[in-house]
Amino acid sequence: MDDATSSLWVLAGAVVLFVSNRVPAPLVAMGTALALFALGLVDVAGAFAGFGDPVVPFLAALFVISEALDATGVTAWTSQRVLAVVGQDPRRMVVVIMVVAALLSALISPNGAVAALLPMIVAIAVRTGRPPSTLAMPLAFAATTGSLLVLSGTPVNVLVSDAAASSTGERFTFFEFGLVGAPLLVVAVLVVTLLGPKVLPERRPATRSPDLAQHARTLIEQYGLEGGLYRLRLRAGSPFVGVRRGELDLSDHAGLELVGVQAGELVDPSLDHVLGAGDVLVVRGPSDAISRLVLHASLSVGAVHRTGEHGDALFSRELGVVEVIIPPRSRIEGLRVLPGALTPDGLLVLAVQRQGRDRGARPTTLAVGDAVLVEGTWEALRRTSEDHEVVVVDPPDVVLRQTVPMGPGARRTIAVLVAMVLVLALDLVPAAIAGVVAACALVLLRVVRLEQAYRAVSWSAVLLVAGLFPLSTVLYETGAADSIARVLLEVVGDLGATATLAAVFLFVVAIGQVLGAIATALVSIPVATSAAEAISASPRPFLMAVTVACATTFFAPISSTANLMVTAPGAYRFGDFWRLGLPLTIAFVVVAVLVIPLLWPF
């Protein structure tokens, strides 16, 4: 058995395993590379060459950029603006998402567009109660279609334009691709909006972020947070200095309630405690009454907690609130706390509940199972979430990204993203370099932590791309793909230029589902040129057909990197893609075969 036949058997086996969905896709991809090595089709370096391909670090970098957009609240802000425009109408939502994805894809790349918009559509899905699976696949398909709008949309366009210059002496111009790309985008939007609700699965990922859009209101209602808490520190000249705590009288200040006293680390000292300079009064009441008390009693305001009219003051770019539960064997079991008092970690205690009942303003000695609502800087809350002495109900990172649109680091993230888009649009450096520099910049600017960046990368997608890369190389080098093309053209026979164009298109679509766009283009361009010469036709319509067919990657998650990126957030299975991908592919074939000869005659 020759090398070409062996590579085709490996391809067939991989496709069967992918479709069966019985073996994890990353294992199938890596198994494919190992099978090629076992058959002697590649050496060790060739089996793992995919990890050195530029698309792998670019893909990993895009996941980090996506995490930064989500973690800083940029996606929350964007999703709010999109929802304000489209409302709750699912069809309008899909149309807007697809159009935005296509336009952004034309500016940067399909992968970059998906990376930038994927967190937004997940946030929209959470806030509207829709499964992300109803939006993620339309996003990927629109981003891929958007690459057909301009020359810089994808490297395939550049390869095809260079091939046109070699064979005809005339390149395709920058916007010439849009002559067929724009009608195809309209077709894609129509097919997805009409058939999507019927064929897309309604499935949610196993692990997903909770909807915290109304988190502030939920906490206010659950813990009975009303008005504000003020920490008022006694100055040396305050009339309260030297007064016993039990004799402290605020009756002259209507509307104010003394919640408690904190003297250093001592919370709620006895009634015989003599107040001294530096002691803190925790007072609840309206801000105007607090102002009068501060002036009258020579106090300084140490900390303020306000909920706002609708809980809008509960979260800000600097401060946040989280719930923590006291677990068994915690060292802070037995700690005495008071609403308005500071913990040893510098967090402000807002409320305490025991067995679901609020403890009110009285001091509480913490016990296992108590729920404590604390306020602090986001960094302090993050450190608390990593402390094994408490169990955090909702991680601060999750709360921040959903409750504070355009939170800390948002402007830095946008600046890095805009810089990357400009670099990609102007083709100043290779895409992988631009992506990796952007990801590293986000870490250096402390937008995302290094550990956070590691967790953000979908390593299953990375393994899929790297594992299948050797197969693409082998199919090209052994001539297996070229042999299939020749057989296909023999089947078409003398049916004419249109039939030959359709045959070339279908061939490219078929191998493109596994090879990837660039490898498919490299295999298909000489086949398309030869087919045109065989019937004495212009190569230009056949080359444009290759471009469109390389973007018709709708059958499987492995068909394109964009598909891979949405697979996990959409909780898609291998067989989910073809249900929408098949009718969309048929529509693309019909439109391409009819429109391309009109724009670029044979």
C-alpha positions as CSV (number, residue, x, y, z in Angstrom):
1,M,0.0,0.0,0.0
2,D,1.5,3.3,-1.1
3,D,1.8,6.4,1.1
4,A,-1.2,8.2,-0.5
5,T,-3.5,5.3,0.2
6,S,-2.2,4.9,3.7
7,S,-2.9,8.6,4.4
8,L,-6.4,8.2,3.0
9,W,-7.1,5.3,5.4
10,V,-5.9,7.4,8.3
11,L,-8.2,10.2,7.2
12,A,-11.2,7.9,6.9
13,G,-10.5,6.5,10.4
14,A,-10.3,9.9,11.9
15,V,-13.5,11.0,10.3
16,V,-15.3,7.8,11.6
17,L,-14.0,8.4,15.1
18,F,-15.0,12.1,15.0
19,V,-18.5,11.4,13.8
20,S,-19.0,8.5,16.3
21,N,-18.3,11.0,19.2
22,R,-17.2,8.0,21.4
23,V,-13.6,9.2,21.7
24,P,-12.8,12.7,22.8
25,A,-11.9,14.8,19.8
26,P,-8.5,15.9,21.1
27,L,-7.5,12.2,21.5
28,V,-8.6,11.5,18.0
29,A,-6.5,14.3,16.7
30,M,-3.4,13.3,18.6
31,G,-4.1,9.6,17.7
32,T,-4.1,10.7,14.0
33,A,-0.6,12.2,14.3
34,L,0.6,9.0,16.1
35,A,-0.9,6.8,13.4
36,L,0.9,8.7,10.7
37,F,4.2,8.2,12.6
38,A,3.5,4.5,13.1
39,L,2.9,4.1,9.4
40,G,6.2,5.8,8.6
41,L,4.5,8.7,6.9
42,V,6.1,11.3,9.2
43,D,9.0,11.3,11.6
44,V,8.9,12.4,15.2
45,A,9.3,16.1,14.3
46,G,6.6,15.8,11.6
47,A,4.2,14.1,14.1
48,F,4.4,17.1,16.4
49,A,5.0,19.8,13.8
50,G,1.5,21.1,14.5
51,F,2.6,22.5,17.8
52,G,5.1,24.7,15.9
53,D,2.6,26.0,13.4
54,P,1.9,29.7,13.9
55,V,-1.9,29.1,14.2
56,V,-1.4,27.3,17.5
57,P,0.1,30.3,19.5
58,F,-2.3,32.6,17.7
59,L,-5.3,30.5,18.8
60,A,-4.0,30.4,22.4
61,A,-3.4,34.2,22.4
62,L,-7.0,34.8,21.2
63,F,-8.4,32.9,24.1
64,V,-6.3,35.1,26.5
65,I,-7.6,38.2,24.8
66,S,-11.1,36.9,25.0
67,E,-10.7,36.3,28.8
68,A,-9.4,39.9,29.2
69,L,-12.4,41.3,27.4
70,D,-14.7,39.3,29.6
71,A,-12.9,39.8,32.9
72,T,-12.7,43.6,32.6
73,G,-16.4,44.0,31.9
74,V,-16.0,45.0,28.3
75,T,-18.2,42.2,27.2
76,A,-20.8,43.0,29.8
77,W,-20.9,46.6,28.6
78,T,-21.1,45.5,25.0
79,S,-23.9,43.0,25.7
80,Q,-25.9,45.6,27.5
81,R,-25.6,47.9,24.4
82,V,-26.6,45.1,22.0
83,L,-29.5,44.1,24.2
84,A,-30.7,47.7,24.3
85,V,-30.7,47.7,20.5
86,V,-32.2,44.3,19.7
87,G,-34.3,43.7,22.9
88,Q,-35.4,40.2,23.5
89,D,-36.3,39.3,19.9
90,P,-34.1,36.2,19.1
91,R,-34.1,36.7,15.3
92,R,-33.0,40.3,15.6
93,M,-30.4,39.2,18.1
94,V,-28.9,36.6,15.7
95,V,-29.0,39.1,12.7
96,V,-27.1,41.8,14.7
97,I,-24.5,39.3,16.0
98,M,-23.9,37.8,12.6
99,V,-23.5,41.2,10.8
100,V,-21.2,42.5,13.5
101,A,-19.1,39.3,13.4
102,A,-18.8,39.4,9.6
103,L,-17.7,43.1,9.6
104,L,-15.2,42.5,12.3
105,S,-13.9,39.4,10.6
106,A,-13.2,41.4,7.5
107,L,-11.1,43.8,9.5
108,I,-9.0,41.3,11.4
109,S,-9.7,37.6,10.9
110,P,-12.5,35.1,11.6
111,N,-10.6,33.8,14.6
112,G,-10.0,37.3,16.0
113,A,-13.7,38.2,15.5
114,V,-14.9,35.1,17.3
115,A,-12.4,35.7,20.2
116,A,-13.6,39.3,20.6
117,L,-17.4,38.5,20.4
118,L,-17.7,35.1,22.0
119,P,-17.7,36.4,25.6
120,M,-20.3,39.0,24.5
121,I,-22.7,36.4,23.1
122,V,-22.3,34.2,26.2
123,A,-23.1,37.1,28.4
124,I,-26.2,37.9,26.2
125,A,-27.3,34.3,26.4
126,V,-27.0,34.3,30.2
127,R,-28.9,37.5,30.6
128,T,-31.7,36.5,28.3
129,G,-32.0,33.0,29.6
130,R,-31.1,31.5,26.2
131,P,-28.7,28.6,25.7
132,P,-25.4,29.8,24.3
133,S,-25.7,27.0,21.7
134,T,-28.4,29.1,19.9
135,L,-25.9,32.0,19.3
136,A,-22.4,30.5,19.2
137,M,-22.6,28.6,16.0
138,P,-24.2,31.5,14.1
139,L,-21.3,33.6,15.3
140,A,-18.7,31.2,14.0
141,F,-20.5,30.8,10.6
142,A,-20.9,34.6,10.2
143,A,-17.2,35.2,11.1
144,T,-16.1,32.7,8.5
145,T,-18.4,34.2,5.8
146,G,-17.2,37.7,6.7
147,S,-13.7,36.7,5.6
148,L,-15.0,36.8,2.0
149,L,-15.7,40.5,2.1
150,V,-12.1,41.9,1.5
151,L,-8.7,40.6,0.4
152,S,-7.3,40.7,3.9
153,G,-10.1,38.7,5.4
154,T,-8.1,35.5,5.3
155,P,-4.7,34.2,4.0
156,V,-6.6,32.1,1.5
157,N,-7.8,35.3,-0.3
158,V,-4.2,36.4,-0.6
159,L,-3.1,32.9,-1.9
160,V,-5.9,33.0,-4.5
161,S,-5.1,36.5,-5.6
162,D,-1.4,35.6,-6.1
163,A,-2.5,32.6,-8.1
164,A,-4.7,34.8,-10.3
165,A,-1.7,37.1,-10.9
166,S,0.5,34.1,-11.9
167,S,-2.1,32.6,-14.3
168,T,-3.8,35.6,-15.7
169,G,-1.4,38.5,-14.9
170,E,-4.2,40.3,-12.9
171,R,-4.8,40.1,-9.2
172,F,-8.2,40.2,-7.4
173,T,-8.5,43.7,-6.0
174,F,-9.0,44.4,-2.2
175,F,-12.8,44.8,-2.4
176,E,-13.5,42.4,-5.3
177,F,-14.0,39.5,-3.0
178,G,-17.0,41.4,-1.5
179,L,-18.9,41.1,-4.8
180,V,-19.6,37.4,-4.0
181,G,-19.0,37.7,-0.2
182,A,-21.8,40.2,0.4
183,P,-24.5,38.1,-1.3
184,L,-23.3,35.0,0.6
185,L,-23.5,36.9,3.9
186,V,-27.1,37.8,3.2
187,V,-27.8,34.1,2.4
188,A,-26.0,33.0,5.6
189,V,-28.1,35.4,7.7
190,L,-31.3,34.2,6.0
191,V,-30.6,30.5,6.4
192,V,-29.5,30.8,10.0
193,T,-32.4,32.9,11.1
194,L,-34.9,30.7,9.3
195,L,-33.5,27.2,10.1
196,G,-31.4,27.9,13.2
197,P,-34.3,27.8,15.7
198,K,-35.3,24.4,14.3
199,V,-32.0,22.6,14.0
200,L,-29.7,24.2,16.6
201,P,-29.5,22.3,19.9
202,E,-30.7,24.0,23.1
203,R,-27.8,22.9,25.2
204,R,-25.9,24.6,28.0
205,P,-22.3,23.9,28.9
206,A,-21.7,21.7,32.0
207,T,-20.0,24.6,33.8
208,R,-21.3,28.1,33.2
209,S,-21.3,31.4,35.0
210,P,-24.5,32.3,36.9
211,D,-26.5,35.3,35.8
212,L,-25.5,38.1,38.1
213,A,-27.1,41.0,36.3
214,Q,-29.4,41.6,39.2
215,H,-26.9,40.5,41.9
216,A,-26.9,43.8,43.7
217,R,-30.7,43.7,44.1
218,T,-30.6,40.1,45.2
219,L,-28.0,40.8,48.0
220,I,-29.9,43.9,49.2
221,E,-33.2,41.9,49.5
222,Q,-31.6,38.8,51.1
223,Y,-29.5,40.7,53.7
224,G,-31.9,43.6,54.2
225,L,-29.3,46.2,53.3
226,E,-30.9,49.6,53.6
227,G,-29.4,53.0,53.9
228,G,-25.7,53.1,54.5
229,L,-23.0,52.1,57.1
230,Y,-20.5,54.7,58.2
231,R,-17.2,54.1,60.1
232,L,-16.7,57.3,62.1
233,R,-13.3,57.6,63.8
234,L,-13.0,59.7,67.0
235,R,-10.5,62.5,66.9
236,A,-8.5,63.7,69.9
237,G,-10.8,66.7,70.5
238,S,-14.1,64.8,70.1
239,P,-16.6,65.2,73.0
240,F,-17.1,61.5,72.8
241,V,-13.5,60.8,74.0
242,G,-13.6,59.7,77.6
243,V,-17.3,58.7,77.5
244,R,-18.3,55.2,78.5
245,R,-19.8,53.2,75.6
246,G,-23.0,52.6,77.6
247,E,-23.5,56.3,78.1
248,L,-23.0,57.3,74.4
249,D,-26.2,59.1,73.3
250,L,-27.1,59.9,69.7
251,S,-30.7,60.8,70.5
252,D,-30.0,64.4,69.4
253,H,-29.3,63.2,65.9
254,A,-32.6,61.9,64.5
255,G,-32.5,58.9,62.2
256,L,-29.1,57.7,63.3
257,E,-28.5,54.2,64.8
258,L,-25.3,53.2,66.6
259,V,-24.6,49.8,65.3
260,G,-21.5,49.1,67.3
261,V,-17.9,50.2,68.3
262,Q,-14.5,48.9,67.2
263,A,-11.5,49.7,69.3
264,G,-8.4,48.5,67.4
265,E,-9.0,44.8,66.8
266,L,-11.5,44.6,69.6
267,V,-15.0,44.4,68.2
268,D,-18.0,45.4,70.3
269,P,-16.2,46.2,73.6
270,S,-18.2,46.1,76.8
271,L,-20.6,48.9,77.9
272,D,-17.9,50.0,80.4
273,H,-15.3,50.6,77.7
274,V,-14.1,54.1,77.7
275,L,-14.0,55.6,74.3
276,G,-10.6,56.9,73.2
277,A,-9.1,58.7,70.2
278,G,-8.9,56.3,67.2
279,D,-11.9,54.2,68.3
280,V,-14.5,53.7,65.5
281,L,-18.3,54.2,65.8
282,V,-20.3,52.2,63.3
283,V,-23.4,54.2,62.5
284,R,-26.3,53.6,60.2
285,G,-28.5,56.5,58.8
286,P,-29.0,59.1,56.2
287,S,-26.0,60.9,54.8
288,D,-27.2,64.4,55.8
289,A,-27.6,63.3,59.5
290,I,-24.2,61.7,59.4
291,S,-22.7,65.0,58.1
292,R,-24.2,66.9,61.0
293,L,-22.8,64.3,63.5
294,V,-19.3,64.4,62.0
295,L,-19.2,68.2,62.3
296,H,-20.8,68.3,65.8
297,A,-18.6,65.5,67.4
298,S,-15.3,66.1,65.6
299,L,-15.3,62.8,63.8
300,S,-13.5,61.6,60.6
301,V,-15.2,59.3,58.1
302,G,-13.1,56.2,57.9
303,A,-15.2,54.1,55.5
304,V,-18.6,54.4,53.9
305,H,-20.9,51.8,52.5
306,R,-23.9,52.8,50.5
307,T,-26.3,50.5,48.5
308,G,-27.6,53.1,46.2
309,E,-31.2,53.5,45.1
310,H,-31.2,50.2,43.1
311,G,-28.0,48.7,44.5
312,D,-26.0,50.6,41.9
313,A,-23.5,51.7,44.6
314,L,-22.9,48.1,45.8
315,F,-20.3,47.5,43.1
316,S,-17.8,49.8,41.5
317,R,-14.6,49.7,39.6
318,E,-12.7,49.8,42.9
319,L,-14.9,48.1,45.5
320,G,-17.1,45.0,45.4
321,V,-19.1,42.7,47.7
322,V,-19.0,38.9,48.0
323,E,-20.7,36.3,50.2
324,V,-18.5,33.8,52.1
325,I,-19.5,30.8,54.1
326,I,-17.6,29.6,57.2
327,P,-16.5,26.0,56.6
328,P,-15.7,23.3,59.2
329,R,-12.3,23.6,60.9
330,S,-11.9,27.2,59.8
331,R,-9.5,29.3,61.9
332,I,-11.9,32.2,61.8
333,E,-14.6,30.1,63.5
334,G,-15.2,31.9,66.8
335,L,-14.2,35.4,65.4
336,R,-16.4,38.1,66.7
337,V,-17.8,40.4,64.0
338,L,-20.2,43.3,63.7
339,P,-21.8,44.9,60.7
340,G,-19.6,47.9,59.9
341,A,-16.5,46.4,61.6
342,L,-13.3,45.5,59.7
343,T,-12.0,42.0,59.6
344,P,-8.3,41.2,60.2
345,D,-7.9,41.2,56.4
346,G,-9.3,44.7,56.1
347,L,-12.7,43.7,54.7
348,L,-15.8,45.6,55.8
349,V,-18.5,43.3,57.3
350,L,-22.0,44.3,55.9
351,A,-24.2,41.6,57.3
352,V,-24.2,38.1,58.9
353,Q,-26.8,35.4,58.4
354,R,-27.2,32.2,60.4
355,Q,-29.4,29.4,59.1
356,G,-30.9,31.8,56.6
357,R,-31.8,34.4,59.2
358,D,-30.2,37.9,59.4
359,R,-28.4,38.5,62.6
360,G,-29.1,42.3,62.4
361,A,-26.9,44.9,63.9
362,R,-25.8,42.9,67.0
363,P,-22.4,41.3,67.3
364,T,-22.0,37.7,66.2
365,T,-19.4,35.1,67.1
366,L,-18.9,33.2,63.8
367,A,-19.9,29.5,63.6
368,V,-19.7,26.9,60.9
369,G,-22.2,27.5,58.2
370,D,-22.6,31.3,58.9
371,A,-22.9,33.4,55.7
372,V,-21.0,36.7,55.9
373,L,-21.4,39.6,53.4
374,V,-18.1,41.5,53.1
375,E,-17.0,44.5,51.1
376,G,-13.5,45.4,49.9
377,T,-11.3,46.1,47.0
378,W,-11.5,43.6,44.2
379,E,-7.9,42.5,44.8
380,A,-8.6,42.0,48.6
381,L,-11.8,40.0,47.7
382,R,-9.7,37.9,45.2
383,R,-7.2,37.1,48.0
384,T,-10.1,36.1,50.2
385,S,-11.5,33.8,47.6
386,E,-8.1,32.0,47.5
387,D,-8.1,31.6,51.3
388,H,-9.2,28.1,52.4
389,E,-10.6,29.5,55.6
390,V,-13.8,30.6,53.8
391,V,-15.9,29.3,50.9
392,V,-16.9,32.0,48.4
393,V,-20.4,31.7,47.0
394,D,-19.7,33.6,43.8
395,P,-16.0,34.2,42.9
396,P,-15.0,37.9,42.7
397,D,-13.8,37.6,39.1
398,V,-17.2,36.3,38.0
399,V,-19.1,39.0,40.0
400,L,-16.8,41.8,38.7
401,R,-17.2,40.9,35.0
402,Q,-21.0,40.8,35.2
403,T,-21.8,43.6,37.6
404,V,-19.3,46.3,36.6
405,P,-19.3,47.1,32.9
406,M,-16.0,48.6,31.8
407,G,-14.4,47.6,35.1
408,P,-10.7,47.9,36.1
409,G,-8.4,47.3,33.1
410,A,-11.1,47.8,30.5
411,R,-9.5,50.8,28.8
412,R,-6.1,49.0,28.7
413,T,-7.8,45.9,27.2
414,I,-9.6,48.0,24.5
415,A,-6.3,49.8,23.7
416,V,-4.5,46.5,23.2
417,L,-7.3,45.0,21.1
418,V,-7.5,48.1,18.9
419,A,-3.7,48.0,18.4
420,M,-3.9,44.4,17.5
421,V,-6.8,45.0,15.0
422,L,-4.8,47.8,13.4
423,V,-1.7,45.7,13.1
424,L,-3.7,42.9,11.5
425,A,-5.6,45.2,9.2
426,L,-2.5,46.8,7.9
427,D,-0.7,43.5,7.7
428,L,2.4,44.9,9.6
429,V,3.4,41.6,11.2
430,P,2.2,38.0,11.0
431,A,-1.1,37.3,12.8
432,A,0.6,35.0,15.3
433,I,3.1,37.6,16.3
434,A,0.3,40.2,16.8
435,G,-1.8,37.9,18.9
436,V,1.0,36.7,21.1
437,V,2.3,40.3,21.7
438,A,-1.3,41.4,22.6
439,A,-1.7,38.5,25.0
440,C,1.6,39.2,26.7
441,A,0.8,42.9,26.9
442,L,-2.4,42.1,28.8
443,V,-0.5,40.0,31.3
444,L,2.3,42.6,31.7
445,L,-0.4,45.4,32.1
446,R,-1.9,43.3,34.9
447,V,-5.2,43.0,33.1
448,V,-5.1,39.2,33.5
449,R,-3.0,37.2,35.9
450,L,-0.7,34.5,34.4
451,E,-2.7,31.7,36.1
452,Q,-5.9,33.3,34.7
453,A,-4.3,33.3,31.2
454,Y,-3.4,29.6,31.5
455,R,-7.0,28.7,32.5
456,A,-8.5,30.8,29.7
457,V,-6.9,28.7,26.9
458,S,-9.0,25.9,25.5
459,W,-6.4,23.2,25.4
460,S,-8.7,20.8,23.6
461,A,-8.9,23.3,20.7
462,V,-5.1,23.6,20.7
463,L,-4.7,19.8,20.6
464,L,-7.2,19.5,17.8
465,V,-5.3,21.9,15.6
466,A,-1.9,20.6,16.4
467,G,-2.9,17.0,16.0
468,L,-4.5,17.4,12.6
469,F,-1.8,19.5,11.1
470,P,0.5,16.6,10.1
471,L,-2.5,14.9,8.3
472,S,-2.9,18.1,6.2
473,T,0.8,18.0,5.3
474,V,0.8,14.3,4.4
475,L,-2.3,14.5,2.2
476,Y,-0.7,17.3,0.3
477,E,2.8,15.8,0.0
478,T,1.7,12.2,-0.9
479,G,-0.6,13.5,-3.7
480,A,-3.6,11.8,-2.1
481,A,-5.8,15.0,-2.4
482,D,-4.7,15.5,-6.0
483,S,-5.6,12.0,-6.9
484,I,-9.1,12.5,-5.6
485,A,-9.4,15.7,-7.6
486,R,-8.5,13.9,-10.8
487,V,-11.1,11.2,-10.2
488,L,-13.7,13.8,-9.5
489,L,-13.0,15.7,-12.8
490,E,-13.2,12.4,-14.7
491,V,-16.6,11.8,-13.3
492,V,-17.8,15.3,-14.5
493,G,-16.6,14.6,-18.0
494,D,-17.8,16.9,-20.7
495,L,-20.8,18.4,-18.9
496,G,-19.5,22.0,-19.4
497,A,-17.8,24.8,-17.5
498,T,-20.6,25.3,-14.9
499,A,-20.6,21.6,-14.0
500,T,-16.8,21.6,-13.8
501,L,-16.9,24.7,-11.5
502,A,-19.5,22.9,-9.3
503,A,-17.3,19.8,-9.2
504,V,-14.3,21.8,-8.1
505,F,-16.3,23.7,-5.5
506,L,-17.7,20.4,-4.0
507,F,-14.2,18.9,-4.0
508,V,-12.8,21.8,-2.1
509,V,-15.7,21.8,0.3
510,A,-15.2,18.1,1.0
511,I,-11.5,18.2,1.8
512,G,-11.8,21.6,3.5
513,Q,-13.8,20.1,6.3
514,V,-10.7,18.2,7.5
515,L,-7.6,19.9,6.0
516,G,-8.2,23.4,7.1
517,A,-8.5,26.5,4.9
518,I,-4.9,27.2,4.1
519,A,-3.9,23.5,3.4
520,T,-7.1,23.1,1.3
521,A,-6.2,26.2,-0.7
522,L,-2.7,25.0,-1.3
523,V,-4.1,21.6,-2.6
524,S,-7.0,23.1,-4.5
525,I,-5.4,26.0,-6.4
526,P,-3.4,23.9,-8.9
527,V,-6.4,21.5,-9.3
528,A,-8.7,24.5,-10.1
529,T,-6.2,26.0,-12.5
530,S,-5.7,22.7,-14.3
531,A,-9.5,22.2,-14.5
532,A,-9.9,25.6,-16.1
533,E,-7.1,24.9,-18.6
534,A,-8.6,21.5,-19.5
535,I,-11.8,23.1,-20.7
536,S,-10.1,26.3,-22.1
537,A,-11.8,28.6,-19.6
538,S,-10.5,31.5,-17.6
539,P,-8.9,30.4,-14.2
540,R,-10.4,33.5,-12.4
541,P,-13.9,32.0,-11.7
542,F,-12.4,28.7,-10.6
543,L,-10.0,30.5,-8.3
544,M,-12.8,32.5,-6.8
545,A,-14.7,29.3,-6.3
546,V,-11.8,27.9,-4.3
547,T,-11.9,31.0,-2.1
548,V,-15.6,30.6,-1.4
549,A,-15.4,26.9,-0.9
550,C,-12.5,27.2,1.6
551,A,-14.8,29.4,3.7
552,T,-17.7,26.9,3.4
553,T,-16.5,25.0,6.6
554,F,-19.8,24.3,8.3
555,F,-19.9,20.5,8.8
556,A,-17.8,19.9,11.9
557,P,-16.0,21.6,14.8
558,I,-12.7,20.6,13.2
559,S,-13.6,22.3,9.9
560,S,-12.3,25.7,11.1
561,T,-10.7,27.3,14.1
562,A,-13.7,29.5,14.5
563,N,-15.9,26.4,14.9
564,L,-13.5,24.9,17.5
565,M,-13.6,28.1,19.5
566,V,-17.3,28.0,19.9
567,T,-17.6,24.3,20.5
568,A,-17.1,24.3,24.3
569,P,-19.0,27.5,25.1
570,G,-21.9,26.2,23.0
571,A,-21.7,22.7,24.4
572,Y,-21.8,21.3,20.9
573,R,-21.2,17.7,19.9
574,F,-19.5,16.7,16.7
575,G,-22.7,15.9,14.9
576,D,-24.4,19.2,15.8
577,F,-22.7,21.3,13.1
578,W,-23.9,19.5,10.0
579,R,-27.6,20.0,10.8
580,L,-27.2,23.7,10.1
581,G,-24.1,23.4,8.1
582,L,-25.6,21.2,5.4
583,P,-28.4,23.5,4.3
584,L,-26.0,26.5,4.5
585,T,-23.5,24.6,2.4
586,I,-26.1,23.8,-0.2
587,A,-27.1,27.5,-0.3
588,F,-23.5,28.5,-0.7
589,V,-23.0,26.0,-3.6
590,V,-26.0,27.3,-5.5
591,V,-25.2,31.0,-5.0
592,A,-21.5,30.6,-5.8
593,V,-22.1,28.5,-9.0
594,L,-24.7,31.0,-10.2
595,V,-23.1,34.3,-9.2
596,I,-19.4,33.6,-9.8
597,P,-19.7,33.1,-13.6
598,L,-21.7,36.3,-13.9
599,L,-19.1,38.3,-12.2
600,W,-16.0,36.5,-13.6
601,P,-17.0,35.0,-17.0
602,F,-15.5,31.7,-18.2
